[in-house]
Amino acid sequence: MARTPIIAGNWKMNNTVAAGVALVKELAPLVKDAKATVVVCPTATALAGVTEAVKGSNIAVGAQNVHWEKSGAYTGEISTDMLTELGVSYCVLGHSERRDYFGETNEGVNKRAHAAYAAGITPIICCGESLEIREAGTYLAYVAYQIEAALAGFAAADVAKLVIAYEPIWAIGTGKTATFDQAEEVCAHIRKTIEAKYGAAAAEGVRIQYGGSVKPETIAGLMEKPNVDGALVGGAALKAKDFAAIVNF
C-alpha cells in the first residue's frame, strides 16, 4: 500500500492571528505542488483566521488539542463541534508538552482521539520517550505501551486512517535529532505493534510521522526510511520557506 506522506507544522504557543494568517498566505504558493498532505496547527485563537486564509489551497488545518465531551463545564477546553464548524480536519493529541506540563494521561489521549475521530477529525497521536527511558534501553516497550493505550477501543479499519507521531522527547526543541536509523527503528516498532493488535492492513495503512527538531536539511534522509511517512515539525514550521522546504522534500 502506498502511503501519502503527511507533513504537519505544530506552531505551539506562537503566532497571533495576524501573524498566522500572514504565514499561511506566504506558505500556500510554496507548497501548492506538494505530493505530501500539508497541515498547519495554529493556536486556538488563530484557527478561524487560518482556516479562512487557506481556503482554495492544499493546506489543511489542525488543532493542538480537543476535549472528549461535546460541551459542558470544562473551562479552557475546546469541543469537536467548535473545531468542525471552522473546518479543522486534524488534531494533535498527547504531545509530550501536554503530557509533561499539563498532566495529560494515556487514558485522556485515548478519549480525545475517539471524540476527534467520531467527529471526522483525524487524530495525530503523539508518543515518545524521555532521555532517561532511552538510556535505560526500555524505549521500544514504553512507546508500544503508549500506542496500545491510545488506540484502545478503535477498530482495525479506523486505526488505518489515523496518524501517529513519534517524537523522542530528548529531541524536541533541543536541537538534537534522532539519527535516521533511530527514527526508523521506533517507527517500525510502532507499525509492528499495530500489526500485532490490529492486523497487517491497519499497520500498512496508518501513517507514522517523525518529530523532533526536523529541519530542511534532515527531512530527505528521514523520508528515505520505509516506516517514516512524514514529519511533525516544530520550530521550522514557523518560517514559510523552511516549512516549504520540508514539505517539498
C-alpha positions as CSV (number, residue, x, y, z in Angstrom):
1,M,0.0,0.0,0.0
2,A,1.4,3.4,-1.0
3,R,1.0,5.8,1.9
4,T,0.8,9.5,1.2
5,P,3.3,11.3,3.3
6,I,2.0,13.9,5.8
7,I,3.9,16.9,7.0
8,A,2.3,18.8,9.8
9,G,3.5,22.0,11.4
10,N,2.9,22.4,15.1
11,W,3.0,26.1,15.9
12,K,2.7,25.5,19.6
13,M,2.1,28.8,21.5
14,N,3.4,31.0,18.7
15,N,1.8,33.4,16.2
16,T,-1.0,35.9,16.7
17,V,-4.0,35.7,14.3
18,A,-2.4,38.2,12.0
19,A,1.0,36.5,12.1
20,G,-0.6,33.1,11.4
21,V,-2.6,34.4,8.5
22,A,0.4,36.0,7.0
23,L,2.4,32.8,7.4
24,V,0.0,30.6,5.6
25,K,-0.5,33.2,2.8
26,E,3.2,33.1,2.2
27,L,3.3,29.3,2.5
28,A,0.4,28.5,0.1
29,P,2.2,29.2,-3.2
30,L,5.4,27.5,-2.0
31,V,3.6,24.2,-1.3
32,K,0.9,24.2,-4.0
33,D,2.6,21.2,-5.9
34,A,3.4,19.2,-2.8
35,K,3.0,15.4,-3.0
36,A,2.5,15.2,0.7
37,T,-0.5,16.1,2.8
38,V,0.2,19.6,4.2
39,V,-1.1,20.5,7.7
40,V,-0.6,23.6,9.9
41,C,-1.7,23.5,13.5
42,P,-2.1,27.1,14.9
43,T,-3.1,28.1,18.4
44,A,-6.8,28.0,19.2
45,T,-7.2,31.8,18.7
46,A,-5.8,31.7,15.2
47,L,-7.8,28.7,14.0
48,A,-10.7,30.7,12.5
49,G,-8.4,33.2,10.7
50,V,-6.1,30.5,9.4
51,T,-8.8,28.1,8.1
52,E,-10.3,31.1,6.2
53,A,-6.9,32.1,4.8
54,V,-6.1,28.6,3.5
55,K,-9.4,28.2,1.5
56,G,-8.7,27.3,-2.1
57,S,-5.2,25.9,-1.2
58,N,-4.0,22.4,-0.5
59,I,-3.2,23.3,3.2
60,A,-5.3,21.5,5.8
61,V,-5.6,22.9,9.4
62,G,-5.2,21.0,12.6
63,A,-5.9,22.0,16.2
64,Q,-3.4,21.4,19.0
65,N,-5.9,19.7,21.4
66,V,-9.6,18.8,21.8
67,H,-11.8,17.7,24.6
68,W,-13.7,14.4,24.6
69,E,-17.0,16.0,25.7
70,K,-19.3,17.8,23.3
71,S,-19.9,20.7,25.8
72,G,-20.0,21.4,29.5
73,A,-18.2,22.9,32.4
74,Y,-14.6,22.4,31.1
75,T,-13.1,25.8,31.4
76,G,-10.4,26.4,28.8
77,E,-11.2,23.4,26.7
78,I,-12.4,23.1,23.0
79,S,-15.0,20.7,21.7
80,T,-15.1,18.9,18.4
81,D,-18.1,20.9,17.3
82,M,-16.2,24.1,17.7
83,L,-13.4,22.7,15.5
84,T,-15.5,21.2,12.8
85,E,-17.5,24.4,12.5
86,L,-14.3,26.1,11.4
87,G,-13.3,23.4,9.0
88,V,-10.5,21.9,11.2
89,S,-9.6,18.4,9.9
90,Y,-6.7,17.3,12.1
91,C,-5.8,17.4,15.8
92,V,-2.5,16.9,17.6
93,L,-3.1,14.8,20.7
94,G,-0.9,13.6,23.5
95,H,2.1,15.8,22.7
96,S,4.8,15.4,25.3
97,E,4.4,19.1,26.3
98,R,0.7,18.4,27.0
99,R,1.7,15.3,29.0
100,D,4.6,16.8,30.9
101,Y,3.3,20.3,31.6
102,F,-0.5,19.8,31.8
103,G,-0.8,16.2,33.2
104,E,-2.4,14.6,30.2
105,T,-2.6,10.8,30.5
106,N,-2.8,7.9,28.1
107,E,-6.4,7.4,29.0
108,G,-7.2,11.1,28.3
109,V,-5.4,10.9,24.9
110,N,-7.5,7.8,24.1
111,K,-10.7,9.6,24.9
112,R,-9.8,12.6,23.0
113,A,-8.8,10.5,20.0
114,H,-12.1,8.7,19.9
115,A,-14.0,12.0,20.2
116,A,-12.0,13.6,17.4
117,Y,-12.3,10.6,15.1
118,A,-16.0,10.3,15.6
119,A,-16.4,13.9,14.6
120,G,-14.5,13.4,11.4
121,I,-11.2,15.0,12.7
122,T,-8.1,12.9,12.1
123,P,-6.1,12.5,15.3
124,I,-2.3,12.9,15.1
125,I,-1.4,10.8,18.2
126,C,2.0,11.6,19.7
127,C,4.2,9.2,21.5
128,G,7.8,9.2,22.5
129,E,10.4,8.6,25.3
130,S,12.4,10.7,27.6
131,L,16.2,10.6,27.6
132,E,16.1,8.6,30.8
133,I,14.0,5.9,29.2
134,R,16.1,6.0,26.0
135,E,19.3,5.4,28.0
136,A,17.6,2.7,30.1
137,G,17.0,0.7,26.9
138,T,13.3,0.3,27.5
139,Y,12.1,2.9,24.9
140,L,10.5,0.4,22.5
141,A,8.3,-1.2,25.2
142,Y,7.5,2.3,26.5
143,V,6.4,3.6,23.1
144,A,4.5,0.4,22.4
145,Y,2.5,0.8,25.6
146,Q,1.7,4.4,24.7
147,I,0.4,3.3,21.3
148,E,-1.7,0.4,22.7
149,A,-3.3,2.7,25.3
150,A,-4.0,5.5,22.8
151,L,-5.6,3.1,20.3
152,A,-7.7,1.1,22.8
153,G,-11.2,0.6,21.5
154,F,-10.5,1.5,17.9
155,A,-11.5,-0.9,15.1
156,A,-8.7,-2.0,12.8
157,A,-10.2,-0.2,9.8
158,D,-10.2,3.0,11.8
159,V,-6.6,2.6,13.0
160,A,-5.6,2.5,9.4
161,K,-6.8,6.1,8.9
162,L,-5.1,7.6,11.9
163,V,-1.7,9.4,12.1
164,I,0.9,8.5,14.7
165,A,3.7,11.0,15.5
166,Y,6.9,9.5,17.1
167,E,8.7,12.3,19.0
168,P,11.6,11.4,21.1
169,I,11.3,13.9,23.9
170,W,15.0,14.3,24.2
171,A,15.0,15.7,20.6
172,I,12.2,18.2,20.9
173,G,13.3,21.8,21.0
174,T,16.9,20.8,22.0
175,G,18.5,20.9,18.5
176,K,19.2,17.2,18.8
177,T,17.7,14.9,16.2
178,A,17.4,11.2,16.3
179,T,19.5,9.5,13.7
180,F,17.7,8.3,10.7
181,D,18.2,4.7,11.9
182,Q,16.9,5.6,15.4
183,A,13.8,7.1,13.9
184,E,13.2,4.1,11.6
185,E,13.7,1.7,14.5
186,V,10.9,3.1,16.6
187,C,8.6,3.9,13.7
188,A,9.0,0.3,12.5
189,H,8.3,-1.0,16.0
190,I,5.1,1.2,16.2
191,R,3.9,-0.4,13.0
192,K,4.8,-3.9,14.3
193,T,2.9,-3.1,17.5
194,I,-0.2,-2.1,15.5
195,E,0.1,-5.1,13.2
196,A,0.1,-7.5,16.2
197,K,-3.0,-5.9,17.6
198,Y,-5.0,-4.8,14.5
199,G,-3.6,-6.8,11.6
200,A,-1.5,-6.1,8.5
201,A,-4.0,-3.8,6.7
202,A,-4.1,-1.4,9.7
203,A,-0.4,-1.4,10.0
204,E,0.2,-0.8,6.3
205,G,-2.4,2.0,6.3
206,V,-1.5,4.0,9.3
207,R,0.8,6.9,8.7
208,I,3.7,7.4,11.1
209,Q,5.5,10.7,11.4
210,Y,8.8,11.5,13.0
211,G,9.0,14.7,15.1
212,G,11.9,16.3,17.0
213,S,13.9,19.2,15.6
214,V,13.1,18.3,12.0
215,K,14.9,20.7,9.6
216,P,15.1,21.2,5.8
217,E,18.5,19.5,5.8
218,T,17.3,16.4,7.6
219,I,13.9,15.7,6.0
220,A,15.2,13.8,2.9
221,G,17.2,11.3,5.0
222,L,14.2,10.7,7.2
223,M,11.8,10.2,4.3
224,E,14.1,7.6,2.8
225,K,13.2,5.3,5.7
226,P,10.4,2.8,4.8
227,N,8.4,3.3,8.0
228,V,8.7,7.1,8.2
229,D,5.7,8.6,6.5
230,G,6.2,12.3,7.2
231,A,7.1,14.7,10.0
232,L,5.5,16.7,12.8
233,V,7.5,19.9,12.6
234,G,8.0,22.4,15.4
235,G,10.3,25.4,15.1
236,A,10.9,25.1,11.4
237,A,7.1,25.3,10.8
238,L,7.2,29.0,11.9
239,K,9.1,30.1,8.8
240,A,7.3,29.6,5.5
241,K,10.4,28.9,3.4
242,D,11.8,26.4,5.9
243,F,8.5,24.6,6.2
244,A,8.0,24.6,2.5
245,A,11.5,23.1,2.0
246,I,10.5,20.3,4.4
247,V,7.1,19.7,2.6
248,N,8.8,19.6,-0.8
249,F,11.4,17.1,0.3
